[in-house]
Amino acid sequence: MLVVEDERDIAELVALHLEDIDCEPTLAADGHEAMRLAFAREWDLVILDLRLPGPDGLAICRALRRESRYVPILMLTSKSSELDRVLGLELGADDYLTKPFSVSELMARVKAIFRRVESLGQRFPGGAESLTIGPLTINPDGREVAVDGKPMALTAREFDLLLHFARHPGRVFSRAQLLDNVWGYGHDGYEHTVNSHINRLRSKIEPDPAQPKFIVTVWGVGYRLEQRQQPQLRSV
């Protein structure tokens, strides 16, 4: 686990408590070191302070989300940086925690992210199977999506959203439910983050994003995968 924090006391305190839950933290004290370490190996989680010497946390988050491999990101922010929190969530951070924070809350957030990642990684019964939804093909194991056979570059969060809808065709989800089910748990006041991700996902998979055929809006409620686009399972 990578902990990116330039305040040494906070970094060491976080590392100490991560060790208590059998994690092996590696510390980075500035953006340059963090950027180097972030791509040096695969991490189970990156705890990322936004205010850093060198490249800031937003730049690091953006760089990680350009990668095809997915790593969970928990941001640490100050109370005065609401815009940074919003931008971080828009860029694909899994969660945020505002300084000063309690260690018990940090550990609860870390455990919640691990539970969500484990849940999203579960296969469909019967082994590795892909789903076909009209021209869409979704490969859960490889986290790959194709439209009419053409691979689509989705972010980790966009893929998680699409897979969640595909696993529950026809079911309507509110924005709060999507935050809870896909992001891990709710972020009060950040339901607009769901809208942004839905819009970006539509721009990649819909023939006409202005008139979506796959992920449709249920006005006043939320979104659903259109039932006539019932997924078909196919072994891979």
Residue pairs with C-beta under 8 A, 6 or more apart in sequence:
1 18
1 23
1 24
1 25
1 26
1 43
1 44
1 45
1 46
1 47
2 25
2 26
2 28
2 34
2 37
2 38
2 43
2 45
2 46
2 47
3 11
3 14
3 15
3 18
3 25
3 26
3 27
3 28
3 47
4 28
4 31
4 34
4 38
4 46
4 47
4 48
4 49
4 52
4 57
4 60
5 11
5 14
5 27
5 28
5 29
5 47
5 49
5 76
6 29
6 30
6 49
6 51
6 52
6 53
7 49
8 29
10 99
11 27
11 29
12 27
13 103
14 25
14 47
14 103
14 106
15 25
15 27
17 103
17 106
17 107
18 24
18 25
18 107
18 110
19 25
20 107
21 107
21 110
21 111
23 44
23 45
23 110
26 37
28 34
28 37
29 53
30 52
30 53
30 54
31 52
31 53
31 54
31 55
31 56
31 57
31 59
31 60
32 53
32 54
32 55
33 54
34 48
34 52
34 54
34 55
34 60
35 54
35 55
35 59
35 60
35 63
38 46
38 60
38 63
38 64
38 71
39 63
39 67
42 69
42 71
43 71
44 71
44 72
44 114
45 71
45 72
45 73
45 74
45 110
45 113
45 114
46 60
46 64
46 71
46 72
46 73
46 74
47 74
47 76
47 110
48 57
48 60
48 61
48 73
48 74
48 75
48 76
48 93
49 57
49 75
49 76
49 77
50 56
50 57
50 58
50 75
50 76
50 77
50 78
50 81
50 84
50 88
51 57
51 78
51 81
52 60
57 75
57 76
57 84
57 88
58 84
58 87
58 88
58 91
61 73
61 75
61 88
61 91
61 92
61 93
62 91
64 71
64 73
64 92
65 91
65 92
65 155
65 156
68 143
70 143
70 156
70 159
72 94
72 113
72 114
72 116
72 117
73 88
73 92
73 93
73 94
74 93
74 94
74 95
74 96
74 97
74 109
74 110
74 113
75 85
75 88
75 93
75 95
75 96
75 97
76 96
76 97
76 99
76 101
77 84
77 85
77 88
77 96
77 97
77 98
77 99
78 98
78 99
79 98
79 99
85 96
85 98
86 190
86 193
88 96
89 96
89 187
89 190
89 193
90 193
90 196
92 155
92 156
92 157
94 113
94 116
94 183
94 184
95 109
95 112
95 113
95 183
95 184
95 185
95 187
96 187
97 105
97 106
97 109
112 184
112 185
113 184
115 184
116 183
116 184
120 160
120 163
123 129
123 140
123 141
124 140
124 233
126 233
127 235
128 140
128 141
128 235
128 236
129 140
129 233
129 234
129 235
129 236
130 137
130 138
130 139
130 140
130 233
130 234
130 235
130 236
131 137
131 138
131 140
131 166
131 231
131 232
131 233
131 234
132 138
132 231
132 232
132 234
133 166
133 169
133 214
133 225
133 229
133 230
133 231
133 232
134 213
134 214
134 229
135 147
135 148
136 145
136 146
136 147
136 205
136 214
136 229
137 145
137 146
137 147
137 149
138 144
138 145
138 162
138 163
138 166
138 231
139 145
139 236
140 163
141 236
143 156
143 159
144 151
145 151
145 152
145 154
145 159
145 162
145 205
146 152
147 204
147 205
152 204
152 205
153 204
154 162
154 201
154 204
155 200
157 182
157 183
157 197
158 197
158 200
158 201
158 204
160 182
161 178
161 182
161 197
161 198
161 201
162 201
162 205
162 215
164 173
164 178
164 181
164 182
165 173
165 214
165 215
165 223
165 224
165 225
166 225
166 231
167 231
168 225
169 224
169 225
169 226
169 227
169 229
169 230
169 231
170 224
170 225
170 226
170 227
170 230
171 224
171 225
172 218
172 221
172 222
172 223
172 224
173 181
173 222
173 223
173 224
174 221
174 222
175 191
175 194
175 195
175 222
176 186
176 191
177 222
178 194
178 222
178 223
179 185
179 186
179 187
179 190
179 191
179 193
179 194
180 186
183 193
187 193
194 223
198 215
198 223
199 209
201 215
202 209
202 212
202 214
202 215
203 209
205 214
205 215
206 212
206 213
206 214
206 215
207 213
213 226
213 229
214 225
214 226
214 229
215 223
215 224
215 225
215 226
216 223
216 224
216 225
216 226
217 223
218 224
225 231
